[in-house]
Amino acid sequence: MQLDKASEVFQSAITAAVPGRRGFDYLIVGAGFAGSVLAERLARVLNQRVLVIDKRPHIGGNAYDRHDDAGVLIHPYGPHIFHTNSESVFDYLSQFTDWRPYQHHVLASVDGQLLPIPINLDTVNRLYGLNLTSFELEKFFASVAEKVDPVKTSEDVVVNKVGRELYNKFFRGYTRKQWGLDPSELDASVTARVPTRTNRDGRYFTDSFQAMPLHGYTRMFEKMLDHPNIHVMLNTDYRDVVDLLPWQHMVYTGPIDAFFHFKHGKLPYRSLEFRHVNLKQDRFQQVGTVNYPNDYGYTRISEFKHITGQEHPTTSVVYEYPRADGDPYYPVPKAENAALYRKYEAEADAMANVTFVGRLATYKYYNMDQVVAQALTAFKRLQERHAAAEAEQALHAVQHARGA
């Protein structure tokens, strides 16, 4: 990886653009998971010259991590917990990092108690002062569930499983804060991501692979982009240089509506405001994250030392405040938004020299591992395209030689 100043990139590009040289084969917009995976694969496997551009002053996208002023490793854009059921995704990333096993636990502040979320046997027993077994909990859920057919909204998902009271205590307030909408207005996919359990499994995720990069995400991205064919330009809006540098194909990972100058209208996103605090104490809370579905303006507090395993005499936490405006983080899952996205998707599909990858470019609420999988799939398509182009060039060379 070469972290270049703008003038140095221009000079490199001009030098590379002389007759007989290719310039940049790929211009990649965004240095997060999608852009970095594709840059690594294109440079290492296909020996392509790649320029990665990001408007932020760092690589890693929202997964970027750094040490704060107190020396605690934090995630400036909120906690990023890696988990996946894909062995191929885990194996791919393992080329660039060692791992620290970590299983995330989340508690919810409800009725003056801190209770496990997702809802499980302990959640219900402690909330109501009961001593149910798993079998009895199944009957309890069945007795309070409000059957909905078909299930269409986020509210439908929860009341269909655990009834109205648990929905109101654990889900409705949190969802309204997070999305600025009532769960009855949101697609079922939002709350379907959070399961309900009848056992005592208190893990937030149950994926086969749950671990954190041993030395942090930024170190992993640095190794991913460490290739002489990869140049990285930070603090740069790609629009300022896209017409000034020679490139053959673009990989775009930013908001798709912005790429097309919002010609069909603006796609709605939810944003977040992060308030980071360092405390002169060893620990602040019992687990990595505590949700606040019904109180305060923030949705949750996360404590990084639980997540990273770092030993430090102080601790750093982050409060998350959902916002309507700001950097786009979460596509808003509503039917009309999906319909608007499809107009942009049709525009994107018609472009032969641009590939759209990632959460913002495809308007999907992807986890990190899903973005990696999507990028690896996109690389396979580009690899096939590359092989076809080389085969065509070879055929033309043979025909030319015969003609000569």
Residue, then its C-alpha position, 0 to 999 in steps of 0.5 A: m500500500q502506498l499512502d500518497k499525497a494528491s500530487e504524488v498520485f497525479q505524477s504516478a498516474i501521468t507516468a503510468a499513462v505513457p504509451g505502453r503503460r496502463g495507468f490505473d486498471y481500477l479506481i476504487v471509491g471507498a477504503g472500507f471492507a468492500g473496497s479493501v477486499l476488492a483492491e487486495r484481490l485485484a492487485r494480488v491475484l490479477n496483478q492489476r494497478v489499483l487506486v483506492i480513494d476515500k474522503r475520510p482521513h483513514i482506511g477501514g471505513n466504519a470499522y476503523d479503530r484507533h487508540d484514544d487520548a488515554g491509550v484505550l483502543i476504541h471504535p470511533y464509529g461505534p462497536h464493530i463485532f465480527h461474527t460469521n457462519s462463512e468459513s470462506v470469509f473467515d479464512y480469507l480475513s485470517q490471511f491478514t489478522d490473528w484473532r481473539p475469541y470473543q462472544h458478545h453479550v448484551l443486556a437491556s435496561v428494562d423495569g430497573q433490571l439489566l436483562p439478557i437480550p435476545i430474550n431468553l429463559d433468564t430474561v423472562n424468569r428474572l423479569y417476572g420473578l418466575n422459575l420456568t423451564s425451557f418447555e414451560l417458556e415455549k408454552f408461555f410464549a404461545s399463550v401471550a403471542e398475537k398471531v399475525d398472518p402474514v407477517k409484514t412489519s417489524e411489529d408483526v415479527v415480535v408480537n407474533k413470537v412473544g406478545r405485546e408486553l415484551y414487545n413494548k418493553f424490549f423492542r418498540g422504544y428501541t426501534r422508534k429511537q433507532w429508526g425514527l419510525d414505529p416498528s409497524e412502519l418498518d420491514a420485518s427484516v429489522t426485528a427478525r435479526v434479533p432471535t427469541r430463545t427458550n434456553r439460557d444462551g446469553r450470547y448475542f450471536t450464535d455464529s460459528f466464528q466469533a472473534m475480534p482482530l487481535h491487533g484491531y481492524t485498522r491493522m488488518f486493513e493495513k495488511m490487506l492493502d499492503h501491496p505495491n500495486i495498491h495506491v491509497m488517496l485519503n482526504t479526497d472526494y473521488r469526484d475531484v479526481v475522477d476525470l483527471l486520472p487514467w483508469q479502466h474500471m471503477v468499484y464504487t462503495g458509496p451511496i448509490d443515490a449520490f453517485f447518480h446525483f440524486k436524479h430519482g430522489k434521495l434514499p433515506y438513511r439513519s445516522l448516528e452521533f457518537r459520544h466517547v467518554n474515558l473514565k478513570q476506572d477499570r470497568f463501567q458495565q458488566v458486558g460489552t453493550v447495554n441497550y436502553p430501549n425506554d429511557y434516555g436519548y441514546t440507544r446503547i452504551s458500549e465498553f470497548k475493553h470487553i470487546t477488544g480484551q485490552e488491559h488498561p487502568t482506565t476504560s472508554v465507552v461510547y453512547e450512541y444517539p440515532r439521528a436523521d441527518g449525518d453520515p449514512y449508516y443504515p438504509v431504512p427498510k421500507a417498501e417505498n425505499a426499496a422501490l426507489y432503490r430499484k430505479y438506481e439499481a437499474e441505472a447501475d446495471a446499465m453501466a459496464n465500467v462501474t461495479f457497485v458493492g457494499r451496504l451503501a452502494t446496494y442499499k442493503y443492511y449488511n453485516m461486515d461478513q456479508v460485505v466481505a462475501q459480496a466483495l469476493t463474489a464481485f471479484k469473481r465476476l471481475q476475474e471472469r471478465h478479465a479472463a475473457a478480455e485476455a482471451e479476446q486479446a490473445l485471439h486478436a493477436v493470433q489473427h493479426a499475426r496470421g494476417a501479417 
